[in-house]
Amino acid sequence: MSGRDLFYQPRRFCRGAALTFVFAGVLVAGAATGSLPVAERRPAPEPGTTSAATPAGRHDVPVPAGREDIAEAAAEAMAEGTSPVEAAERAVSRSGERWDAVYTEGEYDDFEEALDGAYTGVGVSARRERDGRIEVTEVSTGSPAAGAGVRAGDRLVSVDGRSLAGLPVTEVVALLRGDAQDAEAGTSVRLGLERGTRAWEQVLRRARLSTDPVTVSALPGGVTVIKVIAFTKGSGASVRDAVRGAPDGSGVVLDLRGNSGGLVTEAVTAASAFLDGGLVATYDVDGAEQALHAEGGGDTARPLVALVDGGTMSAAELVTGALQDRGRAVVVGSRTFGKGSVQMPTPLPDGSVAELTVGHYRTPAGRTVDGEGITPDLEADAGALDRAETVLTGLGR
């Protein structure tokens, strides 16, 4: 697994240590993976009348039956002078939904900023190697980590004196961000690092950073590689522009490895870059089926491989399933994560927000993603990109 210090881990899984976001293949922010567009902030509803945003527009829809008790629990806690967030969290935990979470108002503001590609951190991506060590895989240009000379390939061994041995990458990300302390830009974090035989400590100051979720590169044979790390705002248009800018006749690798999702509307726009209308996915909201359709005018002729792995989640699985079911792409890699649920925000009386599961996605062929994942057409782990390039050569012929 790999992770970037961009976002958050679900509060429910690590109370006091993190929030919710899943990027680059780890649980670094859950509700955004498969989230519908975030509702504009509205006055909190009366208990029993919660509402949420839908992908077709920002208007009220009922939350699933039986979930009104979350808002009621928060309201009762406010009246009693106790924590409405903790009361809502207890109610959410009883729901049994894995991806449900509760945010304070400030946390949800951070969450919305994250969907814009903004975050507080030091600017590193990391993954756990087979030997259990945490390795830096990328350092963002202009970040505190880059300024301190941290490099890809360095190993992270501790954060603020806490050993990272045995910790999941999600907790490493939370420590880098200082989620337990609600750390802001300017706060310091002490990293223990190793490079070869050298070991040292480096104090960095967290900063407000932004990330480009879409990067484009070219392989020597002329193949265009479009890497999407998350479906934040504007990423779908960036994919479309990258496809339009690729050399005529060249193949494309859509690299969704480690992409744990984002906004569904952005994922649909990304899929539309390779489709000329038609179904992308269906999902249900409180038992009523809804459909997501691609925009017209996409490139339907260019050879395409979608590259996936176990860190490909939610909205990224939605794209993968659509391209695979409709025969538009050969999928190469390993089975995807299997997060096919959709969350909608429910404002609570104190300004906090509950992200509640309201339904599940299905691919155009009706396949269920949640708990199942998507099986690639060709299995590949090490050397997956080389395998993708070979496949494209055959498709081009």
TORKOL-4160 file (C-alpha; in steps of 0.2 Angstrom, whole numbers, padded with zeros to 4 digits, m for minus):
397
<pt num="1" X="0000" Y="0000" Z="0000"/>
<pt num="2" X="0005" Y="0018" Z="m0003"/>
<pt num="3" X="0000" Y="0035" Z="0004"/>
<pt num="4" X="0002" Y="0053" Z="0002"/>
<pt num="5" X="0001" Y="0065" Z="0017"/>
<pt num="6" X="m0013" Y="0074" Z="0008"/>
<pt num="7" X="m0028" Y="0069" Z="0017"/>
<pt num="8" X="m0036" Y="0059" Z="0031"/>
<pt num="9" X="m0040" Y="0042" Z="0038"/>
<pt num="10" X="m0058" Y="0039" Z="0044"/>
<pt num="11" X="m0060" Y="0045" Z="0062"/>
<pt num="12" X="m0070" Y="0029" Z="0066"/>
<pt num="13" X="m0055" Y="0018" Z="0063"/>
<pt num="14" X="m0042" Y="0029" Z="0072"/>
<pt num="15" X="m0051" Y="0040" Z="0084"/>
<pt num="16" X="m0041" Y="0055" Z="0088"/>
<pt num="17" X="m0028" Y="0051" Z="0076"/>
<pt num="18" X="m0035" Y="0055" Z="0059"/>
<pt num="19" X="m0051" Y="0060" Z="0049"/>
<pt num="20" X="m0057" Y="0053" Z="0033"/>
<pt num="21" X="m0049" Y="0052" Z="0015"/>
<pt num="22" X="m0042" Y="0039" Z="0005"/>
<pt num="23" X="m0029" Y="0044" Z="m0008"/>
<pt num="24" X="m0015" Y="0035" Z="m0017"/>
<pt num="25" X="m0021" Y="0018" Z="m0011"/>
<pt num="26" X="m0023" Y="0020" Z="0007"/>
<pt num="27" X="m0036" Y="0025" Z="0019"/>
<pt num="28" X="m0032" Y="0043" Z="0020"/>
<pt num="29" X="m0050" Y="0050" Z="0017"/>
<pt num="30" X="m0065" Y="0039" Z="0016"/>
<pt num="31" X="m0080" Y="0049" Z="0012"/>
<pt num="32" X="m0072" Y="0057" Z="m0003"/>
<pt num="33" X="m0070" Y="0040" Z="m0011"/>
<pt num="34" X="m0086" Y="0038" Z="m0020"/>
<pt num="35" X="m0093" Y="0054" Z="m0014"/>
<pt num="36" X="m0107" Y="0064" Z="m0023"/>
<pt num="37" X="m0104" Y="0082" Z="m0025"/>
<pt num="38" X="m0103" Y="0090" Z="m0008"/>
<pt num="39" X="m0118" Y="0100" Z="m0004"/>
<pt num="40" X="m0117" Y="0118" Z="m0001"/>
<pt num="41" X="m0118" Y="0122" Z="0017"/>
<pt num="42" X="m0136" Y="0124" Z="0022"/>
<pt num="43" X="m0144" Y="0127" Z="0039"/>
<pt num="44" X="m0145" Y="0111" Z="0049"/>
<pt num="45" X="m0161" Y="0102" Z="0047"/>
<pt num="46" X="m0173" Y="0098" Z="0061"/>
<pt num="47" X="m0171" Y="0080" Z="0067"/>
<pt num="48" X="m0179" Y="0068" Z="0056"/>
<pt num="49" X="m0178" Y="0079" Z="0040"/>
<pt num="50" X="m0160" Y="0077" Z="0035"/>
<pt num="51" X="m0155" Y="0079" Z="0017"/>
<pt num="52" X="m0140" Y="0077" Z="0005"/>
<pt num="53" X="m0134" Y="0082" Z="m0012"/>
<pt num="54" X="m0136" Y="0071" Z="m0028"/>
<pt num="55" X="m0125" Y="0070" Z="m0043"/>
<pt num="56" X="m0138" Y="0077" Z="m0055"/>
<pt num="57" X="m0138" Y="0093" Z="m0045"/>
<pt num="58" X="m0139" Y="0100" Z="m0027"/>
<pt num="59" X="m0156" Y="0097" Z="m0021"/>
<pt num="60" X="m0163" Y="0087" Z="m0006"/>
<pt num="61" X="m0166" Y="0069" Z="m0006"/>
<pt num="62" X="m0171" Y="0058" Z="0009"/>
<pt num="63" X="m0158" Y="0049" Z="0018"/>
<pt num="64" X="m0161" Y="0030" Z="0020"/>
<pt num="65" X="m0175" Y="0025" Z="0032"/>
<pt num="66" X="m0170" Y="0023" Z="0050"/>
<pt num="67" X="m0155" Y="0035" Z="0049"/>
<pt num="68" X="m0163" Y="0050" Z="0056"/>
<pt num="69" X="m0158" Y="0044" Z="0073"/>
<pt num="70" X="m0141" Y="0051" Z="0069"/>
<pt num="71" X="m0147" Y="0069" Z="0068"/>
<pt num="72" X="m0159" Y="0066" Z="0083"/>
<pt num="73" X="m0144" Y="0060" Z="0093"/>
<pt num="74" X="m0134" Y="0075" Z="0090"/>
<pt num="75" X="m0149" Y="0087" Z="0094"/>
<pt num="76" X="m0152" Y="0078" Z="0110"/>
<pt num="77" X="m0134" Y="0079" Z="0115"/>
<pt num="78" X="m0134" Y="0098" Z="0111"/>
<pt num="79" X="m0149" Y="0100" Z="0122"/>
<pt num="80" X="m0141" Y="0090" Z="0136"/>
<pt num="81" X="m0124" Y="0100" Z="0135"/>
<pt num="82" X="m0114" Y="0085" Z="0129"/>
<pt num="83" X="m0104" Y="0082" Z="0113"/>
<pt num="84" X="m0116" Y="0081" Z="0098"/>
<pt num="85" X="m0101" Y="0074" Z="0087"/>
<pt num="86" X="m0098" Y="0060" Z="0099"/>
<pt num="87" X="m0117" Y="0056" Z="0100"/>
<pt num="88" X="m0118" Y="0056" Z="0081"/>
<pt num="89" X="m0102" Y="0045" Z="0080"/>
<pt num="90" X="m0110" Y="0032" Z="0092"/>
<pt num="91" X="m0126" Y="0032" Z="0082"/>
<pt num="92" X="m0116" Y="0030" Z="0066"/>
<pt num="93" X="m0106" Y="0015" Z="0074"/>
<pt num="94" X="m0122" Y="0006" Z="0077"/>
<pt num="95" X="m0126" Y="0007" Z="0058"/>
<pt num="96" X="m0113" Y="m0005" Z="0054"/>
<pt num="97" X="m0108" Y="0004" Z="0038"/>
<pt num="98" X="m0090" Y="0003" Z="0036"/>
<pt num="99" X="m0088" Y="0020" Z="0027"/>
<pt num="100" X="m0099" Y="0031" Z="0037"/>
<pt num="101" X="m0091" Y="0045" Z="0047"/>
<pt num="102" X="m0094" Y="0061" Z="0057"/>
<pt num="103" X="m0085" Y="0077" Z="0055"/>
<pt num="104" X="m0084" Y="0092" Z="0065"/>
<pt num="105" X="m0088" Y="0108" Z="0055"/>
<pt num="106" X="m0069" Y="0112" Z="0054"/>
<pt num="107" X="m0065" Y="0095" Z="0049"/>
<pt num="108" X="m0078" Y="0095" Z="0035"/>
<pt num="109" X="m0071" Y="0112" Z="0029"/>
<pt num="110" X="m0054" Y="0104" Z="0028"/>
<pt num="111" X="m0062" Y="0089" Z="0019"/>
<pt num="112" X="m0070" Y="0101" Z="0006"/>
<pt num="113" X="m0053" Y="0110" Z="0003"/>
<pt num="114" X="m0046" Y="0093" Z="0001"/>
<pt num="115" X="m0058" Y="0090" Z="m0014"/>
<pt num="116" X="m0051" Y="0106" Z="m0021"/>
<pt num="117" X="m0033" Y="0098" Z="m0020"/>
<pt num="118" X="m0028" Y="0108" Z="m0005"/>
<pt num="119" X="m0020" Y="0100" Z="0010"/>
<pt num="120" X="m0009" Y="0103" Z="0025"/>
<pt num="121" X="0006" Y="0092" Z="0026"/>
<pt num="122" X="0025" Y="0091" Z="0022"/>
<pt num="123" X="0023" Y="0085" Z="0004"/>
<pt num="124" X="0028" Y="0067" Z="0003"/>
<pt num="125" X="0020" Y="0051" Z="m0003"/>
<pt num="126" X="0025" Y="0034" Z="0005"/>
<pt num="127" X="0022" Y="0016" Z="0003"/>
<pt num="128" X="0025" Y="0000" Z="0014"/>
<pt num="129" X="0038" Y="m0011" Z="0006"/>
<pt num="130" X="0037" Y="m0030" Z="0007"/>
<pt num="131" X="0050" Y="m0030" Z="0021"/>
<pt num="132" X="0038" Y="m0019" Z="0031"/>
<pt num="133" X="0048" Y="m0003" Z="0029"/>
<pt num="134" X="0040" Y="0014" Z="0025"/>
<pt num="135" X="0048" Y="0021" Z="0009"/>
<pt num="136" X="0046" Y="0039" Z="0002"/>
<pt num="137" X="0040" Y="0037" Z="m0016"/>
<pt num="138" X="0037" Y="0055" Z="m0021"/>
<pt num="139" X="0042" Y="0072" Z="m0014"/>
<pt num="140" X="0031" Y="0087" Z="m0020"/>
<pt num="141" X="0040" Y="0101" Z="m0029"/>
<pt num="142" X="0042" Y="0116" Z="m0018"/>
<pt num="143" X="0036" Y="0107" Z="m0002"/>
<pt num="144" X="0044" Y="0107" Z="0015"/>
<pt num="145" X="0051" Y="0090" Z="0012"/>
<pt num="146" X="0058" Y="0095" Z="m0004"/>
<pt num="147" X="0066" Y="0110" Z="0004"/>
<pt num="148" X="0074" Y="0099" Z="0017"/>
<pt num="149" X="0082" Y="0088" Z="0004"/>
<pt num="150" X="0071" Y="0073" Z="0007"/>
<pt num="151" X="0071" Y="0061" Z="m0008"/>
<pt num="152" X="0061" Y="0047" Z="m0016"/>
<pt num="153" X="0069" Y="0031" Z="m0009"/>
<pt num="154" X="0072" Y="0038" Z="0008"/>
<pt num="155" X="0065" Y="0027" Z="0022"/>
<pt num="156" X="0053" Y="0035" Z="0035"/>
<pt num="157" X="0057" Y="0026" Z="0052"/>
<pt num="158" X="0049" Y="0038" Z="0065"/>
<pt num="159" X="0038" Y="0053" Z="0066"/>
<pt num="160" X="0040" Y="0065" Z="0082"/>
<pt num="161" X="0049" Y="0051" Z="0090"/>
<pt num="162" X="0036" Y="0037" Z="0087"/>
<pt num="163" X="0043" Y="0022" Z="0078"/>
<pt num="164" X="0033" Y="0018" Z="0062"/>
<pt num="165" X="0037" Y="m0001" Z="0064"/>
<pt num="166" X="0021" Y="m0011" Z="0062"/>
<pt num="167" X="0010" Y="0005" Z="0059"/>
<pt num="168" X="m0001" Y="0005" Z="0044"/>
<pt num="169" X="0002" Y="0018" Z="0031"/>
<pt num="170" X="m0014" Y="0026" Z="0036"/>
<pt num="171" X="m0007" Y="0030" Z="0053"/>
<pt num="172" X="0009" Y="0036" Z="0046"/>
<pt num="173" X="m0001" Y="0048" Z="0035"/>
<pt num="174" X="m0011" Y="0054" Z="0050"/>
<pt num="175" X="0005" Y="0057" Z="0060"/>
<pt num="176" X="0013" Y="0067" Z="0046"/>
<pt num="177" X="m0002" Y="0078" Z="0045"/>
<pt num="178" X="m0004" Y="0080" Z="0064"/>
<pt num="179" X="m0022" Y="0075" Z="0063"/>
<pt num="180" X="m0023" Y="0070" Z="0082"/>
<pt num="181" X="m0017" Y="0088" Z="0086"/>
<pt num="182" X="m0027" Y="0096" Z="0073"/>
<pt num="183" X="m0011" Y="0103" Z="0067"/>
<pt num="184" X="m0011" Y="0118" Z="0056"/>
<pt num="185" X="0001" Y="0126" Z="0043"/>
<pt num="186" X="0017" Y="0131" Z="0052"/>
<pt num="187" X="0017" Y="0117" Z="0065"/>
<pt num="188" X="0033" Y="0107" Z="0066"/>
<pt num="189" X="0035" Y="0088" Z="0064"/>
<pt num="190" X="0051" Y="0078" Z="0067"/>
<pt num="191" X="0055" Y="0064" Z="0054"/>
<pt num="192" X="0067" Y="0050" Z="0057"/>
<pt num="193" X="0074" Y="0046" Z="0040"/>
<pt num="194" X="0087" Y="0033" Z="0033"/>
<pt num="195" X="0096" Y="0033" Z="0016"/>
<pt num="196" X="0107" Y="0019" Z="0013"/>
<pt num="197" X="0118" Y="0018" Z="0029"/>
<pt num="198" X="0114" Y="0036" Z="0034"/>
<pt num="199" X="0101" Y="0039" Z="0048"/>
<pt num="200" X="0096" Y="0056" Z="0053"/>
<pt num="201" X="0082" Y="0067" Z="0060"/>
<pt num="202" X="0074" Y="0082" Z="0051"/>
<pt num="203" X="0062" Y="0095" Z="0058"/>
<pt num="204" X="0050" Y="0101" Z="0045"/>
<pt num="205" X="0036" Y="0114" Z="0046"/>
<pt num="206" X="0019" Y="0109" Z="0039"/>
<pt num="207" X="0013" Y="0120" Z="0025"/>
<pt num="208" X="m0003" Y="0123" Z="0015"/>
<pt num="209" X="0000" Y="0114" Z="m0001"/>
<pt num="210" X="m0009" Y="0109" Z="m0017"/>
<pt num="211" X="m0007" Y="0094" Z="m0029"/>
<pt num="212" X="m0010" Y="0091" Z="m0047"/>
<pt num="213" X="m0020" Y="0075" Z="m0047"/>
<pt num="214" X="m0017" Y="0072" Z="m0065"/>
<pt num="215" X="0001" Y="0070" Z="m0073"/>
<pt num="216" X="0005" Y="0066" Z="m0091"/>
<pt num="217" X="0021" Y="0058" Z="m0097"/>
<pt num="218" X="0027" Y="0049" Z="m0113"/>
<pt num="219" X="0035" Y="0032" Z="m0115"/>
<pt num="220" X="0049" Y="0030" Z="m0127"/>
<pt num="221" X="0037" Y="0021" Z="m0139"/>
<pt num="222" X="0026" Y="0036" Z="m0140"/>
<pt num="223" X="0013" Y="0029" Z="m0128"/>
<pt num="224" X="0005" Y="0043" Z="m0117"/>
<pt num="225" X="0003" Y="0039" Z="m0099"/>
<pt num="226" X="m0010" Y="0048" Z="m0089"/>
<pt num="227" X="m0008" Y="0045" Z="m0071"/>
<pt num="228" X="m0023" Y="0050" Z="m0060"/>
<pt num="229" X="m0020" Y="0050" Z="m0041"/>
<pt num="230" X="m0037" Y="0056" Z="m0036"/>
<pt num="231" X="m0053" Y="0063" Z="m0043"/>
<pt num="232" X="m0053" Y="0080" Z="m0035"/>
<pt num="233" X="m0061" Y="0095" Z="m0043"/>
<pt num="234" X="m0055" Y="0098" Z="m0061"/>
<pt num="235" X="m0047" Y="0081" Z="m0063"/>
<pt num="236" X="m0060" Y="0075" Z="m0076"/>
<pt num="237" X="m0057" Y="0089" Z="m0087"/>
<pt num="238" X="m0038" Y="0087" Z="m0085"/>
<pt num="239" X="m0039" Y="0069" Z="m0091"/>
<pt num="240" X="m0050" Y="0074" Z="m0106"/>
<pt num="241" X="m0037" Y="0088" Z="m0111"/>
<pt num="242" X="m0023" Y="0075" Z="m0109"/>
<pt num="243" X="m0032" Y="0063" Z="m0121"/>
<pt num="244" X="m0035" Y="0077" Z="m0134"/>
<pt num="245" X="m0017" Y="0082" Z="m0133"/>
<pt num="246" X="m0010" Y="0065" Z="m0135"/>
<pt num="247" X="m0001" Y="0062" Z="m0152"/>
<pt num="248" X="m0013" Y="0055" Z="m0166"/>
<pt num="249" X="m0014" Y="0037" Z="m0166"/>
<pt num="250" X="m0004" Y="0034" Z="m0150"/>
<pt num="251" X="m0010" Y="0023" Z="m0137"/>
<pt num="252" X="m0015" Y="0028" Z="m0119"/>
<pt num="253" X="m0011" Y="0020" Z="m0102"/>
<pt num="254" X="m0024" Y="0027" Z="m0089"/>
<pt num="255" X="m0014" Y="0023" Z="m0073"/>
<pt num="256" X="m0027" Y="0022" Z="m0059"/>
<pt num="257" X="m0015" Y="0012" Z="m0047"/>
<pt num="258" X="m0017" Y="0019" Z="m0030"/>
<pt num="259" X="m0031" Y="0030" Z="m0035"/>
<pt num="260" X="m0044" Y="0028" Z="m0020"/>
<pt num="261" X="m0058" Y="0039" Z="m0028"/>
<pt num="262" X="m0065" Y="0056" Z="m0026"/>
<pt num="263" X="m0080" Y="0065" Z="m0033"/>
<pt num="264" X="m0091" Y="0054" Z="m0044"/>
<pt num="265" X="m0094" Y="0068" Z="m0056"/>
<pt num="266" X="m0076" Y="0070" Z="m0060"/>
<pt num="267" X="m0074" Y="0051" Z="m0063"/>
<pt num="268" X="m0088" Y="0052" Z="m0075"/>
<pt num="269" X="m0080" Y="0066" Z="m0084"/>
<pt num="270" X="m0064" Y="0056" Z="m0085"/>
<pt num="271" X="m0073" Y="0041" Z="m0092"/>
<pt num="272" X="m0081" Y="0052" Z="m0105"/>
<pt num="273" X="m0064" Y="0056" Z="m0112"/>
<pt num="274" X="m0064" Y="0038" Z="m0119"/>
<pt num="275" X="m0083" Y="0036" Z="m0123"/>
<pt num="276" X="m0096" Y="0044" Z="m0134"/>
<pt num="277" X="m0111" Y="0044" Z="m0122"/>
<pt num="278" X="m0119" Y="0029" Z="m0114"/>
<pt num="279" X="m0119" Y="0022" Z="m0097"/>
<pt num="280" X="m0105" Y="0023" Z="m0085"/>
<pt num="281" X="m0113" Y="0016" Z="m0069"/>
<pt num="282" X="m0129" Y="0014" Z="m0059"/>
<pt num="283" X="m0132" Y="0016" Z="m0041"/>
<pt num="284" X="m0146" Y="0016" Z="m0029"/>
<pt num="285" X="m0152" Y="0030" Z="m0016"/>
<pt num="286" X="m0164" Y="0023" Z="m0003"/>
<pt num="287" X="m0169" Y="0009" Z="m0015"/>
<pt num="288" X="m0172" Y="0021" Z="m0031"/>
<pt num="289" X="m0160" Y="0017" Z="m0045"/>
<pt num="290" X="m0150" Y="0031" Z="m0053"/>
<pt num="291" X="m0139" Y="0031" Z="m0068"/>
<pt num="292" X="m0123" Y="0040" Z="m0073"/>
<pt num="293" X="m0120" Y="0043" Z="m0091"/>
<pt num="294" X="m0105" Y="0049" Z="m0101"/>
<pt num="295" X="m0104" Y="0065" Z="m0111"/>
<pt num="296" X="m0103" Y="0063" Z="m0129"/>
<pt num="297" X="m0088" Y="0066" Z="m0140"/>
<pt num="298" X="m0075" Y="0056" Z="m0132"/>
<pt num="299" X="m0061" Y="0047" Z="m0141"/>
<pt num="300" X="m0067" Y="0030" Z="m0144"/>
<pt num="301" X="m0054" Y="0024" Z="m0156"/>
<pt num="302" X="m0037" Y="0027" Z="m0147"/>
<pt num="303" X="m0030" Y="0010" Z="m0140"/>
<pt num="304" X="m0032" Y="0011" Z="m0121"/>
<pt num="305" X="m0026" Y="0001" Z="m0106"/>
<pt num="306" X="m0032" Y="0005" Z="m0089"/>
<pt num="307" X="m0019" Y="0000" Z="m0076"/>
<pt num="308" X="m0026" Y="m0004" Z="m0058"/>
<pt num="309" X="m0021" Y="m0012" Z="m0042"/>
<pt num="310" X="m0027" Y="m0016" Z="m0024"/>
<pt num="311" X="m0026" Y="0003" Z="m0021"/>
<pt num="312" X="m0039" Y="0007" Z="m0035"/>
<pt num="313" X="m0055" Y="0011" Z="m0026"/>
<pt num="314" X="m0072" Y="0018" Z="m0027"/>
<pt num="315" X="m0074" Y="0032" Z="m0041"/>
<pt num="316" X="m0058" Y="0025" Z="m0049"/>
<pt num="317" X="m0066" Y="0007" Z="m0049"/>
<pt num="318" X="m0082" Y="0016" Z="m0057"/>
<pt num="319" X="m0071" Y="0022" Z="m0071"/>
<pt num="320" X="m0062" Y="0005" Z="m0073"/>
<pt num="321" X="m0078" Y="m0005" Z="m0073"/>
<pt num="322" X="m0086" Y="0006" Z="m0086"/>
<pt num="323" X="m0071" Y="0005" Z="m0098"/>
<pt num="324" X="m0070" Y="m0013" Z="m0096"/>
<pt num="325" X="m0089" Y="m0018" Z="m0097"/>
<pt num="326" X="m0090" Y="m0007" Z="m0113"/>
<pt num="327" X="m0075" Y="m0015" Z="m0121"/>
<pt num="328" X="m0066" Y="0002" Z="m0122"/>
<pt num="329" X="m0050" Y="m0003" Z="m0112"/>
<pt num="330" X="m0040" Y="m0018" Z="m0108"/>
<pt num="331" X="m0038" Y="m0018" Z="m0089"/>
<pt num="332" X="m0021" Y="m0023" Z="m0083"/>
<pt num="333" X="m0014" Y="m0026" Z="m0065"/>
<pt num="334" X="m0022" Y="m0034" Z="m0050"/>
<pt num="335" X="m0039" Y="m0035" Z="m0042"/>
<pt num="336" X="m0045" Y="m0018" Z="m0036"/>
<pt num="337" X="m0050" Y="m0014" Z="m0018"/>
<pt num="338" X="m0069" Y="m0016" Z="m0019"/>
<pt num="339" X="m0076" Y="0000" Z="m0012"/>
<pt num="340" X="m0092" Y="0002" Z="m0021"/>
<pt num="341" X="m0103" Y="0012" Z="m0009"/>
<pt num="342" X="m0109" Y="0030" Z="m0011"/>
<pt num="343" X="m0110" Y="0042" Z="0003"/>
<pt num="344" X="m0120" Y="0058" Z="0005"/>
<pt num="345" X="m0117" Y="0072" Z="0018"/>
<pt num="346" X="m0130" Y="0075" Z="0031"/>
<pt num="347" X="m0129" Y="0092" Z="0040"/>
<pt num="348" X="m0131" Y="0090" Z="0059"/>
<pt num="349" X="m0139" Y="0103" Z="0071"/>
<pt num="350" X="m0122" Y="0109" Z="0078"/>
<pt num="351" X="m0114" Y="0112" Z="0060"/>
<pt num="352" X="m0105" Y="0095" Z="0060"/>
<pt num="353" X="m0108" Y="0083" Z="0046"/>
<pt num="354" X="m0111" Y="0065" Z="0044"/>
<pt num="355" X="m0106" Y="0056" Z="0028"/>
<pt num="356" X="m0118" Y="0042" Z="0027"/>
<pt num="357" X="m0119" Y="0027" Z="0015"/>
<pt num="358" X="m0135" Y="0028" Z="0004"/>
<pt num="359" X="m0132" Y="0016" Z="m0009"/>
<pt num="360" X="m0120" Y="0005" Z="m0020"/>
<pt num="361" X="m0113" Y="0006" Z="m0037"/>
<pt num="362" X="m0114" Y="m0006" Z="m0051"/>
<pt num="363" X="m0105" Y="m0007" Z="m0068"/>
<pt num="364" X="m0114" Y="m0005" Z="m0084"/>
<pt num="365" X="m0115" Y="m0024" Z="m0085"/>
<pt num="366" X="m0123" Y="m0024" Z="m0068"/>
<pt num="367" X="m0108" Y="m0030" Z="m0058"/>
<pt num="368" X="m0107" Y="m0026" Z="m0040"/>
<pt num="369" X="m0091" Y="m0018" Z="m0035"/>
<pt num="370" X="m0093" Y="m0017" Z="m0016"/>
<pt num="371" X="m0083" Y="m0031" Z="m0008"/>
<pt num="372" X="m0079" Y="m0038" Z="m0024"/>
<pt num="373" X="m0067" Y="m0027" Z="m0034"/>
<pt num="374" X="m0064" Y="m0028" Z="m0052"/>
<pt num="375" X="m0054" Y="m0042" Z="m0059"/>
<pt num="376" X="m0042" Y="m0036" Z="m0073"/>
<pt num="377" X="m0041" Y="m0044" Z="m0090"/>
<pt num="378" X="m0023" Y="m0047" Z="m0088"/>
<pt num="379" X="m0015" Y="m0050" Z="m0071"/>
<pt num="380" X="0001" Y="m0041" Z="m0068"/>
<pt num="381" X="0010" Y="m0035" Z="m0053"/>
<pt num="382" X="0029" Y="m0031" Z="m0055"/>
<pt num="383" X="0032" Y="m0024" Z="m0072"/>
<pt num="384" X="0013" Y="m0019" Z="m0074"/>
<pt num="385" X="0017" Y="m0004" Z="m0084"/>
<pt num="386" X="0028" Y="m0014" Z="m0096"/>
<pt num="387" X="0014" Y="m0026" Z="m0098"/>
<pt num="388" X="0002" Y="m0012" Z="m0102"/>
<pt num="389" X="0014" Y="m0005" Z="m0115"/>
<pt num="390" X="0015" Y="m0023" Z="m0123"/>
<pt num="391" X="m0004" Y="m0024" Z="m0124"/>
<pt num="392" X="m0005" Y="m0007" Z="m0132"/>
<pt num="393" X="0007" Y="m0013" Z="m0145"/>
<pt num="394" X="m0005" Y="m0027" Z="m0149"/>
<pt num="395" X="m0020" Y="m0016" Z="m0149"/>
<pt num="396" X="m0012" Y="m0004" Z="m0161"/>
<pt num="397" X="m0009" Y="m0018" Z="m0173"/>
